[in-house]
Amino acid sequence: MAALIVLFAALAVVVTGLAVYLHRRGNGPTENLDGVLAEQERLARVRALRSCCSSVAMHSTHGLTTDELAGRRR
């Protein structure tokens, strides 16, 4: 029973330590031009992925739809 309590206490310490580390690290400004350019490139890729895989983009395609499948089964 004591070992279980120690295990959960150790797990709580690790989780708390990670949370504090990630919170302190934050999304601070980059320190040089290379970091700014890398950040802009990453954001551009994220925007492109969000637009090409959005719900509107997926539901307005002319690909294989359930109506076309129903027509082919007959």
BALO-971194 format. One record per atom (N, C-alpha, C, CB): residue number from 0; atom name; x, y, z. Coordinates in steps of 0.001 Angstrom, whole numbers. Glycine has a CB too. Layout:
N
<site><num>NUM</num><atome>CA</atome><east>X</east><north>Y</north><up>Z</up></site>
...
//
This chain:
74
<site><num>0</num><atome>N</atome><east>825</east><north>-1179</north><up>0</up></site>
<site><num>0</num><atome>CA</atome><east>0</east><north>0</north><up>0</up></site>
<site><num>0</num><atome>C</atome><east>878</east><north>1256</north><up>0</up></site>
<site><num>0</num><atome>CB</atome><east>-943</east><north>-9</north><up>1207</up></site>
<site><num>1</num><atome>N</atome><east>1937</east><north>1236</north><up>784</up></site>
<site><num>1</num><atome>CA</atome><east>2845</east><north>2384</north><up>845</up></site>
<site><num>1</num><atome>C</atome><east>3550</east><north>2591</north><up>-494</up></site>
<site><num>1</num><atome>CB</atome><east>3883</east><north>2191</north><up>1965</up></site>
<site><num>2</num><atome>N</atome><east>3869</east><north>1492</north><up>-1166</up></site>
<site><num>2</num><atome>CA</atome><east>4528</east><north>1599</north><up>-2472</up></site>
<site><num>2</num><atome>C</atome><east>3614</east><north>2270</north><up>-3493</up></site>
<site><num>2</num><atome>CB</atome><east>4951</east><north>210</north><up>-2976</up></site>
<site><num>3</num><atome>N</atome><east>2340</east><north>1982</north><up>-3424</up></site>
<site><num>3</num><atome>CA</atome><east>1368</east><north>2600</north><up>-4324</up></site>
<site><num>3</num><atome>C</atome><east>1259</east><north>4101</north><up>-4070</up></site>
<site><num>3</num><atome>CB</atome><east>-5</east><north>1939</north><up>-4161</up></site>
<site><num>4</num><atome>N</atome><east>1271</east><north>4488</north><up>-2824</up></site>
<site><num>4</num><atome>CA</atome><east>1215</east><north>5914</north><up>-2476</up></site>
<site><num>4</num><atome>C</atome><east>2476</east><north>6621</north><up>-2965</up></site>
<site><num>4</num><atome>CB</atome><east>1051</east><north>6101</north><up>-943</up></site>
<site><num>5</num><atome>N</atome><east>3626</east><north>5980</north><up>-2786</up></site>
<site><num>5</num><atome>CA</atome><east>4881</east><north>6563</north><up>-3255</up></site>
<site><num>5</num><atome>C</atome><east>4875</east><north>6689</north><up>-4779</up></site>
<site><num>5</num><atome>CB</atome><east>6081</east><north>5710</north><up>-2791</up></site>
<site><num>6</num><atome>N</atome><east>4353</east><north>5698</north><up>-5464</up></site>
<site><num>6</num><atome>CA</atome><east>4270</east><north>5726</north><up>-6926</up></site>
<site><num>6</num><atome>C</atome><east>3413</east><north>6890</north><up>-7389</up></site>
<site><num>6</num><atome>CB</atome><east>3703</east><north>4406</north><up>-7464</up></site>
<site><num>7</num><atome>N</atome><east>2237</east><north>7064</north><up>-6795</up></site>
<site><num>7</num><atome>CA</atome><east>1355</east><north>8158</north><up>-7192</up></site>
<site><num>7</num><atome>C</atome><east>1962</east><north>9514</north><up>-6826</up></site>
<site><num>7</num><atome>CB</atome><east>-21</east><north>7999</north><up>-6531</up></site>
<site><num>8</num><atome>N</atome><east>2653</east><north>9605</north><up>-5709</up></site>
<site><num>8</num><atome>CA</atome><east>3303</east><north>10856</north><up>-5327</up></site>
<site><num>8</num><atome>C</atome><east>4413</east><north>11203</north><up>-6320</up></site>
<site><num>8</num><atome>CB</atome><east>3874</east><north>10756</north><up>-3895</up></site>
<site><num>9</num><atome>N</atome><east>5198</east><north>10215</north><up>-6720</up></site>
<site><num>9</num><atome>CA</atome><east>6257</east><north>10450</north><up>-7701</up></site>
<site><num>9</num><atome>C</atome><east>5675</east><north>10871</north><up>-9044</up></site>
<site><num>9</num><atome>CB</atome><east>7117</east><north>9194</north><up>-7871</up></site>
<site><num>10</num><atome>N</atome><east>4596</east><north>10241</north><up>-9443</up></site>
<site><num>10</num><atome>CA</atome><east>3926</east><north>10605</north><up>-10693</up></site>
<site><num>10</num><atome>C</atome><east>3402</east><north>12034</north><up>-10626</up></site>
<site><num>10</num><atome>CB</atome><east>2774</east><north>9630</north><up>-10993</up></site>
<site><num>11</num><atome>N</atome><east>2840</east><north>12425</north><up>-9496</up></site>
<site><num>11</num><atome>CA</atome><east>2341</east><north>13793</north><up>-9327</up></site>
<site><num>11</num><atome>C</atome><east>3478</east><north>14802</north><up>-9390</up></site>
<site><num>11</num><atome>CB</atome><east>1594</east><north>13932</north><up>-7996</up></site>
<site><num>12</num><atome>N</atome><east>4627</east><north>14468</north><up>-8821</up></site>
<site><num>12</num><atome>CA</atome><east>5781</east><north>15366</north><up>-8865</up></site>
<site><num>12</num><atome>C</atome><east>6270</east><north>15533</north><up>-10300</up></site>
<site><num>12</num><atome>CB</atome><east>6918</east><north>14834</north><up>-7972</up></site>
<site><num>13</num><atome>N</atome><east>6336</east><north>14444</north><up>-11045</up></site>
<site><num>13</num><atome>CA</atome><east>6789</east><north>14507</north><up>-12435</up></site>
<site><num>13</num><atome>C</atome><east>5824</east><north>15348</north><up>-13270</up></site>
<site><num>13</num><atome>CB</atome><east>6917</east><north>13087</north><up>-13030</up></site>
<site><num>14</num><atome>N</atome><east>4533</east><north>15124</north><up>-13129</up></site>
<site><num>14</num><atome>CA</atome><east>3539</east><north>15871</north><up>-13894</up></site>
<site><num>14</num><atome>C</atome><east>3598</east><north>17355</north><up>-13526</up></site>
<site><num>14</num><atome>CB</atome><east>2121</east><north>15307</north><up>-13642</up></site>
<site><num>15</num><atome>N</atome><east>3713</east><north>17667</north><up>-12266</up></site>
<site><num>15</num><atome>CA</atome><east>3804</east><north>19059</north><up>-11830</up></site>
<site><num>15</num><atome>C</atome><east>5075</east><north>19709</north><up>-12364</up></site>
<site><num>15</num><atome>CB</atome><east>3767</east><north>19147</north><up>-10298</up></site>
<site><num>16</num><atome>N</atome><east>6172</east><north>18999</north><up>-12324</up></site>
<site><num>16</num><atome>CA</atome><east>7429</east><north>19528</north><up>-12852</up></site>
<site><num>16</num><atome>C</atome><east>7352</east><north>19816</north><up>-14341</up></site>
<site><num>16</num><atome>CB</atome><east>8555</east><north>18558</north><up>-12582</up></site>
<site><num>17</num><atome>N</atome><east>6754</east><north>18912</north><up>-15099</up></site>
<site><num>17</num><atome>CA</atome><east>6587</east><north>19134</north><up>-16533</up></site>
<site><num>17</num><atome>C</atome><east>5680</east><north>20323</north><up>-16816</up></site>
<site><num>17</num><atome>CB</atome><east>6026</east><north>17887</north><up>-17198</up></site>
<site><num>18</num><atome>N</atome><east>4603</east><north>20443</north><up>-16059</up></site>
<site><num>18</num><atome>CA</atome><east>3682</east><north>21566</north><up>-16252</up></site>
<site><num>18</num><atome>C</atome><east>4380</east><north>22894</north><up>-15979</up></site>
<site><num>18</num><atome>CB</atome><east>2455</east><north>21416</north><up>-15340</up></site>
<site><num>19</num><atome>N</atome><east>5162</east><north>22955</north><up>-14916</up></site>
<site><num>19</num><atome>CA</atome><east>5886</east><north>24189</north><up>-14591</up></site>
<site><num>19</num><atome>C</atome><east>6918</east><north>24492</north><up>-15669</up></site>
<site><num>19</num><atome>CB</atome><east>6571</east><north>24077</north><up>-13209</up></site>
<site><num>20</num><atome>N</atome><east>7634</east><north>23479</north><up>-16128</up></site>
<site><num>20</num><atome>CA</atome><east>8642</east><north>23682</north><up>-17171</up></site>
<site><num>20</num><atome>C</atome><east>8007</east><north>24208</north><up>-18455</up></site>
<site><num>20</num><atome>CB</atome><east>9391</east><north>22373</north><up>-17452</up></site>
<site><num>21</num><atome>N</atome><east>6922</east><north>23582</north><up>-18893</up></site>
<site><num>21</num><atome>CA</atome><east>6264</east><north>24009</north><up>-20128</up></site>
<site><num>21</num><atome>C</atome><east>5651</east><north>25395</north><up>-19989</up></site>
<site><num>21</num><atome>CB</atome><east>5190</east><north>23009</north><up>-20525</up></site>
<site><num>22</num><atome>N</atome><east>5140</east><north>25712</north><up>-18815</up></site>
<site><num>22</num><atome>CA</atome><east>4550</east><north>27033</north><up>-18607</up></site>
<site><num>22</num><atome>C</atome><east>5622</east><north>28123</north><up>-18644</up></site>
<site><num>22</num><atome>CB</atome><east>3797</east><north>27076</north><up>-17269</up></site>
<site><num>23</num><atome>N</atome><east>6761</east><north>27865</north><up>-18047</up></site>
<site><num>23</num><atome>CA</atome><east>7847</east><north>28852</north><up>-18035</up></site>
<site><num>23</num><atome>C</atome><east>8478</east><north>29014</north><up>-19404</up></site>
<site><num>23</num><atome>CB</atome><east>8911</east><north>28454</north><up>-17027</up></site>
<site><num>24</num><atome>N</atome><east>8544</east><north>27929</north><up>-20158</up></site>
<site><num>24</num><atome>CA</atome><east>9144</east><north>27986</north><up>-21489</up></site>
<site><num>24</num><atome>C</atome><east>8313</east><north>28883</north><up>-22383</up></site>
<site><num>24</num><atome>CB</atome><east>9268</east><north>26576</north><up>-22102</up></site>
<site><num>25</num><atome>N</atome><east>6989</east><north>28678</north><up>-22366</up></site>
<site><num>25</num><atome>CA</atome><east>6053</east><north>29550</north><up>-23064</up></site>
<site><num>25</num><atome>C</atome><east>6318</east><north>29712</north><up>-24545</up></site>
<site><num>25</num><atome>CB</atome><east>6065</east><north>30873</north><up>-22435</up></site>
<site><num>26</num><atome>N</atome><east>5688</east><north>30705</north><up>-25116</up></site>
<site><num>26</num><atome>CA</atome><east>5856</east><north>31035</north><up>-26526</up></site>
<site><num>26</num><atome>C</atome><east>6538</east><north>32382</north><up>-26643</up></site>
<site><num>26</num><atome>CB</atome><east>4498</east><north>31042</north><up>-27266</up></site>
<site><num>27</num><atome>N</atome><east>7700</east><north>32491</north><up>-26055</up></site>
<site><num>27</num><atome>CA</atome><east>8431</east><north>33742</north><up>-26066</up></site>
<site><num>27</num><atome>C</atome><east>8922</east><north>34102</north><up>-27455</up></site>
<site><num>27</num><atome>CB</atome><east>9592</east><north>33670</north><up>-25116</up></site>
<site><num>28</num><atome>N</atome><east>9374</east><north>35322</north><up>-27613</up></site>
<site><num>28</num><atome>CA</atome><east>9855</east><north>35757</north><up>-28923</up></site>
<site><num>28</num><atome>C</atome><east>11133</east><north>35028</north><up>-29309</up></site>
<site><num>28</num><atome>CB</atome><east>10092</east><north>37265</north><up>-28930</up></site>
<site><num>29</num><atome>N</atome><east>11344</east><north>34874</north><up>-30598</up></site>
<site><num>29</num><atome>CA</atome><east>12568</east><north>34251</north><up>-31064</up></site>
<site><num>29</num><atome>C</atome><east>13702</east><north>35257</north><up>-30971</up></site>
<site><num>29</num><atome>CB</atome><east>12411</east><north>33727</north><up>-32509</up></site>
<site><num>30</num><atome>N</atome><east>14918</east><north>34775</north><up>-30889</up></site>
<site><num>30</num><atome>CA</atome><east>16050</east><north>35649</north><up>-30609</up></site>
<site><num>30</num><atome>C</atome><east>16809</east><north>36099</north><up>-31846</up></site>
<site><num>30</num><atome>CB</atome><east>16985</east><north>34962</north><up>-29692</up></site>
<site><num>31</num><atome>N</atome><east>16587</east><north>35466</north><up>-32992</up></site>
<site><num>31</num><atome>CA</atome><east>17326</east><north>35871</north><up>-34183</up></site>
<site><num>31</num><atome>C</atome><east>16450</east><north>35739</north><up>-35421</up></site>
<site><num>31</num><atome>CB</atome><east>18604</east><north>35031</north><up>-34341</up></site>
<site><num>32</num><atome>N</atome><east>16971</east><north>36182</north><up>-36556</up></site>
<site><num>32</num><atome>CA</atome><east>16205</east><north>36182</north><up>-37801</up></site>
<site><num>32</num><atome>C</atome><east>15884</east><north>34764</north><up>-38269</up></site>
<site><num>32</num><atome>CB</atome><east>16972</east><north>36923</north><up>-38887</up></site>
<site><num>33</num><atome>N</atome><east>16801</east><north>33830</north><up>-38067</up></site>
<site><num>33</num><atome>CA</atome><east>16549</east><north>32445</north><up>-38477</up></site>
<site><num>33</num><atome>C</atome><east>15330</east><north>31881</north><up>-37760</up></site>
<site><num>33</num><atome>CB</atome><east>17779</east><north>31567</north><up>-38195</up></site>
<site><num>34</num><atome>N</atome><east>15211</east><north>32191</north><up>-36477</up></site>
<site><num>34</num><atome>CA</atome><east>14057</east><north>31721</north><up>-35722</up></site>
<site><num>34</num><atome>C</atome><east>12770</east><north>32334</north><up>-36214</up></site>
<site><num>34</num><atome>CB</atome><east>14232</east><north>32019</north><up>-34263</up></site>
<site><num>35</num><atome>N</atome><east>12795</east><north>33614</north><up>-36557</up></site>
<site><num>35</num><atome>CA</atome><east>11601</east><north>34293</north><up>-37073</up></site>
<site><num>35</num><atome>C</atome><east>11186</east><north>33685</north><up>-38403</up></site>
<site><num>35</num><atome>CB</atome><east>11858</east><north>35808</north><up>-37234</up></site>
<site><num>36</num><atome>N</atome><east>12150</east><north>33447</north><up>-39287</up></site>
<site><num>36</num><atome>CA</atome><east>11831</east><north>32866</north><up>-40595</up></site>
<site><num>36</num><atome>C</atome><east>11287</east><north>31448</north><up>-40454</up></site>
<site><num>36</num><atome>CB</atome><east>13072</east><north>32863</north><up>-41494</up></site>
<site><num>37</num><atome>N</atome><east>11864</east><north>30670</north><up>-39565</up></site>
<site><num>37</num><atome>CA</atome><east>11381</east><north>29304</north><up>-39339</up></site>
<site><num>37</num><atome>C</atome><east>9964</east><north>29334</north><up>-38777</up></site>
<site><num>37</num><atome>CB</atome><east>12324</east><north>28539</north><up>-38378</up></site>
<site><num>38</num><atome>N</atome><east>9693</east><north>30276</north><up>-37886</up></site>
<site><num>38</num><atome>CA</atome><east>8364</east><north>30392</north><up>-37306</up></site>
<site><num>38</num><atome>C</atome><east>7339</east><north>30800</north><up>-38361</up></site>
<site><num>38</num><atome>CB</atome><east>8372</east><north>31399</north><up>-36160</up></site>
<site><num>39</num><atome>N</atome><east>7702</east><north>31740</north><up>-39243</up></site>
<site><num>39</num><atome>CA</atome><east>6792</east><north>32160</north><up>-40305</up></site>
<site><num>39</num><atome>C</atome><east>6507</east><north>31015</north><up>-41276</up></site>
<site><num>39</num><atome>CB</atome><east>7375</east><north>33356</north><up>-41060</up></site>
<site><num>40</num><atome>N</atome><east>7519</east><north>30224</north><up>-41588</up></site>
<site><num>40</num><atome>CA</atome><east>7330</east><north>29080</north><up>-42484</up></site>
<site><num>40</num><atome>C</atome><east>6406</east><north>28040</north><up>-41854</up></site>
<site><num>40</num><atome>CB</atome><east>8684</east><north>28442</north><up>-42833</up></site>
<site><num>41</num><atome>N</atome><east>6606</east><north>27786</north><up>-40572</up></site>
<site><num>41</num><atome>CA</atome><east>5757</east><north>26826</north><up>-39870</up></site>
<site><num>41</num><atome>C</atome><east>4312</east><north>27304</north><up>-39839</up></site>
<site><num>41</num><atome>CB</atome><east>6269</east><north>26598</north><up>-38445</up></site>
<site><num>42</num><atome>N</atome><east>4102</east><north>28582</north><up>-39567</up></site>
<site><num>42</num><atome>CA</atome><east>2739</east><north>29119</north><up>-39534</up></site>
<site><num>42</num><atome>C</atome><east>2086</east><north>29068</north><up>-40911</up></site>
<site><num>42</num><atome>CB</atome><east>2749</east><north>30558</north><up>-39015</up></site>
<site><num>43</num><atome>N</atome><east>2854</east><north>29313</north><up>-41970</up></site>
<site><num>43</num><atome>CA</atome><east>2305</east><north>29234</north><up>-43323</up></site>
<site><num>43</num><atome>C</atome><east>1870</east><north>27811</north><up>-43647</up></site>
<site><num>43</num><atome>CB</atome><east>3334</east><north>29720</north><up>-44351</up></site>
<site><num>44</num><atome>N</atome><east>2690</east><north>26828</north><up>-43237</up></site>
<site><num>44</num><atome>CA</atome><east>2308</east><north>25426</north><up>-43474</up></site>
<site><num>44</num><atome>C</atome><east>1056</east><north>25054</north><up>-42694</up></site>
<site><num>44</num><atome>CB</atome><east>3456</east><north>24486</north><up>-43090</up></site>
<site><num>45</num><atome>N</atome><east>948</east><north>25539</north><up>-41461</up></site>
<site><num>45</num><atome>CA</atome><east>-229</east><north>25238</north><up>-40644</up></site>
<site><num>45</num><atome>C</atome><east>-1471</east><north>25851</north><up>-41274</up></site>
<site><num>45</num><atome>CB</atome><east>-44</east><north>25760</north><up>-39201</up></site>
<site><num>46</num><atome>N</atome><east>-1376</east><north>27110</north><up>-41757</up></site>
<site><num>46</num><atome>CA</atome><east>-2523</east><north>27751</north><up>-42405</up></site>
<site><num>46</num><atome>C</atome><east>-2941</east><north>26980</north><up>-43652</up></site>
<site><num>46</num><atome>CB</atome><east>-2191</east><north>29208</north><up>-42771</up></site>
<site><num>47</num><atome>N</atome><east>-1967</east><north>26526</north><up>-44440</up></site>
<site><num>47</num><atome>CA</atome><east>-2285</east><north>25774</north><up>-45651</up></site>
<site><num>47</num><atome>C</atome><east>-2969</east><north>24456</north><up>-45309</up></site>
<site><num>47</num><atome>CB</atome><east>-1015</east><north>25514</north><up>-46468</up></site>
<site><num>48</num><atome>N</atome><east>-2492</east><north>23776</north><up>-44276</up></site>
<site><num>48</num><atome>CA</atome><east>-3118</east><north>22516</north><up>-43877</up></site>
<site><num>48</num><atome>C</atome><east>-4530</east><north>22736</north><up>-43367</up></site>
<site><num>48</num><atome>CB</atome><east>-2283</east><north>21823</north><up>-42808</up></site>
<site><num>49</num><atome>N</atome><east>-4729</east><north>23813</north><up>-42614</up></site>
<site><num>49</num><atome>CA</atome><east>-6066</east><north>24087</north><up>-42095</up></site>
<site><num>49</num><atome>C</atome><east>-7040</east><north>24392</north><up>-43217</up></site>
<site><num>49</num><atome>CB</atome><east>-6029</east><north>25247</north><up>-41112</up></site>
<site><num>50</num><atome>N</atome><east>-6590</east><north>25080</north><up>-44254</up></site>
<site><num>50</num><atome>CA</atome><east>-7511</east><north>25433</north><up>-45333</up></site>
<site><num>50</num><atome>C</atome><east>-7793</east><north>24250</north><up>-46247</up></site>
<site><num>50</num><atome>CB</atome><east>-6950</east><north>26585</north><up>-46145</up></site>
<site><num>51</num><atome>N</atome><east>-6806</east><north>23395</north><up>-46486</up></site>
<site><num>51</num><atome>CA</atome><east>-7036</east><north>22278</north><up>-47402</up></site>
<site><num>51</num><atome>C</atome><east>-7779</east><north>21128</north><up>-46727</up></site>
<site><num>51</num><atome>CB</atome><east>-5712</east><north>21777</north><up>-47957</up></site>
<site><num>52</num><atome>N</atome><east>-7751</east><north>21052</north><up>-45420</up></site>
<site><num>52</num><atome>CA</atome><east>-8398</east><north>19951</north><up>-44719</up></site>
<site><num>52</num><atome>C</atome><east>-9570</east><north>20414</north><up>-43873</up></site>
<site><num>52</num><atome>CB</atome><east>-7401</east><north>19234</north><up>-43852</up></site>
<site><num>53</num><atome>N</atome><east>-10116</east><north>21579</north><up>-44176</up></site>
<site><num>53</num><atome>CA</atome><east>-11243</east><north>22077</north><up>-43388</up></site>
<site><num>53</num><atome>C</atome><east>-12507</east><north>21308</north><up>-43739</up></site>
<site><num>53</num><atome>CB</atome><east>-11451</east><north>23587</north><up>-43623</up></site>
<site><num>54</num><atome>N</atome><east>-13519</east><north>21487</north><up>-42951</up></site>
<site><num>54</num><atome>CA</atome><east>-14790</east><north>20806</north><up>-43184</up></site>
<site><num>54</num><atome>C</atome><east>-15403</east><north>21239</north><up>-44511</up></site>
<site><num>54</num><atome>CB</atome><east>-15765</east><north>21085</north><up>-42035</up></site>
<site><num>55</num><atome>N</atome><east>-15309</east><north>22529</north><up>-44818</up></site>
<site><num>55</num><atome>CA</atome><east>-15857</east><north>23035</north><up>-46079</up></site>
<site><num>55</num><atome>C</atome><east>-15117</east><north>22416</north><up>-47252</up></site>
<site><num>55</num><atome>CB</atome><east>-15768</east><north>24574</north><up>-46141</up></site>
<site><num>56</num><atome>N</atome><east>-13797</east><north>22348</north><up>-47175</up></site>
<site><num>56</num><atome>CA</atome><east>-13016</east><north>21778</north><up>-48267</up></site>
<site><num>56</num><atome>C</atome><east>-13329</east><north>20294</north><up>-48454</up></site>
<site><num>56</num><atome>CB</atome><east>-11522</east><north>21971</north><up>-48007</up></site>
<site><num>57</num><atome>N</atome><east>-13538</east><north>19573</north><up>-47389</up></site>
<site><num>57</num><atome>CA</atome><east>-13802</east><north>18144</north><up>-47490</up></site>
<site><num>57</num><atome>C</atome><east>-15198</east><north>17854</north><up>-48026</up></site>
<site><num>57</num><atome>CB</atome><east>-13625</east><north>17491</north><up>-46140</up></site>
<site><num>58</num><atome>N</atome><east>-16183</east><north>18676</north><up>-47668</up></site>
<site><num>58</num><atome>CA</atome><east>-17555</east><north>18397</north><up>-48063</up></site>
<site><num>58</num><atome>C</atome><east>-17947</east><north>19026</north><up>-49388</up></site>
<site><num>58</num><atome>CB</atome><east>-18483</east><north>18867</north><up>-47005</up></site>
<site><num>59</num><atome>N</atome><east>-17082</east><north>19843</north><up>-49977</up></site>
<site><num>59</num><atome>CA</atome><east>-17426</east><north>20456</north><up>-51261</up></site>
<site><num>59</num><atome>C</atome><east>-16607</east><north>19873</north><up>-52399</up></site>
<site><num>59</num><atome>CB</atome><east>-17221</east><north>21960</north><up>-51199</up></site>
<site><num>60</num><atome>N</atome><east>-15980</east><north>18739</north><up>-52192</up></site>
<site><num>60</num><atome>CA</atome><east>-15192</east><north>18121</north><up>-53255</up></site>
<site><num>60</num><atome>C</atome><east>-16107</east><north>17343</north><up>-54182</up></site>
<site><num>60</num><atome>CB</atome><east>-14101</east><north>17198</north><up>-52670</up></site>
<site><num>61</num><atome>N</atome><east>-15606</east><north>17045</north><up>-55362</up></site>
<site><num>61</num><atome>CA</atome><east>-16390</east><north>16286</north><up>-56341</up></site>
<site><num>61</num><atome>C</atome><east>-15898</east><north>14843</north><up>-56414</up></site>
<site><num>61</num><atome>CB</atome><east>-16310</east><north>16949</north><up>-57735</up></site>
<site><num>62</num><atome>N</atome><east>-15426</east><north>14342</north><up>-55343</up></site>
<site><num>62</num><atome>CA</atome><east>-14917</east><north>12978</north><up>-55308</up></site>
<site><num>62</num><atome>C</atome><east>-16044</east><north>11977</north><up>-55185</up></site>
<site><num>62</num><atome>CB</atome><east>-13942</east><north>12803</north><up>-54161</up></site>
<site><num>63</num><atome>N</atome><east>-15719</east><north>10831</north><up>-54701</up></site>
<site><num>63</num><atome>CA</atome><east>-16674</east><north>9749</north><up>-54550</up></site>
<site><num>63</num><atome>C</atome><east>-17607</east><north>10064</north><up>-53384</up></site>
<site><num>63</num><atome>CB</atome><east>-15948</east><north>8397</north><up>-54331</up></site>
<site><num>64</num><atome>N</atome><east>-18871</east><north>10213</north><up>-53643</up></site>
<site><num>64</num><atome>CA</atome><east>-19837</east><north>10534</north><up>-52602</up></site>
<site><num>64</num><atome>C</atome><east>-20788</east><north>9374</north><up>-52399</up></site>
<site><num>64</num><atome>CB</atome><east>-20613</east><north>11807</north><up>-52951</up></site>
<site><num>65</num><atome>N</atome><east>-21581</east><north>9458</north><up>-51371</up></site>
<site><num>65</num><atome>CA</atome><east>-22517</east><north>8353</north><up>-51094</up></site>
<site><num>65</num><atome>C</atome><east>-23582</east><north>8259</north><up>-52168</up></site>
<site><num>65</num><atome>CB</atome><east>-23179</east><north>8533</north><up>-49722</up></site>
<site><num>66</num><atome>N</atome><east>-23969</east><north>9389</north><up>-52793</up></site>
<site><num>66</num><atome>CA</atome><east>-24950</east><north>9350</north><up>-53885</up></site>
<site><num>66</num><atome>C</atome><east>-24393</east><north>8578</north><up>-55074</up></site>
<site><num>66</num><atome>CB</atome><east>-25346</east><north>10779</north><up>-54316</up></site>
<site><num>67</num><atome>N</atome><east>-23120</east><north>8803</north><up>-55395</up></site>
<site><num>67</num><atome>CA</atome><east>-22510</east><north>8088</north><up>-56511</up></site>
<site><num>67</num><atome>C</atome><east>-22388</east><north>6600</north><up>-56189</up></site>
<site><num>67</num><atome>CB</atome><east>-21126</east><north>8680</north><up>-56840</up></site>
<site><num>68</num><atome>N</atome><east>-22119</east><north>6256</north><up>-54948</up></site>
<site><num>68</num><atome>CA</atome><east>-22038</east><north>4863</north><up>-54567</up></site>
<site><num>68</num><atome>C</atome><east>-23394</east><north>4188</north><up>-54685</up></site>
<site><num>68</num><atome>CB</atome><east>-21504</east><north>4731</north><up>-53155</up></site>
<site><num>69</num><atome>N</atome><east>-24452</east><north>4878</north><up>-54283</up></site>
<site><num>69</num><atome>CA</atome><east>-25788</east><north>4306</north><up>-54370</up></site>
<site><num>69</num><atome>C</atome><east>-26187</east><north>4061</north><up>-55803</up></site>
<site><num>69</num><atome>CB</atome><east>-26797</east><north>5210</north><up>-53702</up></site>
<site><num>70</num><atome>N</atome><east>-25803</east><north>4955</north><up>-56704</up></site>
<site><num>70</num><atome>CA</atome><east>-26126</east><north>4794</north><up>-58118</up></site>
<site><num>70</num><atome>C</atome><east>-25382</east><north>3656</north><up>-58756</up></site>
<site><num>70</num><atome>CB</atome><east>-25833</east><north>6053</north><up>-58860</up></site>
<site><num>71</num><atome>N</atome><east>-24202</east><north>3352</north><up>-58317</up></site>
<site><num>71</num><atome>CA</atome><east>-23391</east><north>2278</north><up>-58916</up></site>
<site><num>71</num><atome>C</atome><east>-23808</east><north>899</north><up>-58441</up></site>
<site><num>71</num><atome>CB</atome><east>-21926</east><north>2493</north><up>-58601</up></site>
<site><num>72</num><atome>N</atome><east>-24464</east><north>830</north><up>-57316</up></site>
<site><num>72</num><atome>CA</atome><east>-24852</east><north>-483</north><up>-56786</up></site>
<site><num>72</num><atome>C</atome><east>-26057</east><north>-1048</north><up>-57517</up></site>
<site><num>72</num><atome>CB</atome><east>-25155</east><north>-386</north><up>-55295</up></site>
<site><num>73</num><atome>N</atome><east>-26798</east><north>-229</north><up>-58168</up></site>
<site><num>73</num><atome>CA</atome><east>-28024</east><north>-707</north><up>-58840</up></site>
<site><num>73</num><atome>C</atome><east>-27758</east><north>-1469</north><up>-60080</up></site>
<site><num>73</num><atome>CB</atome><east>-28910</east><north>425</north><up>-59168</up></site>
//
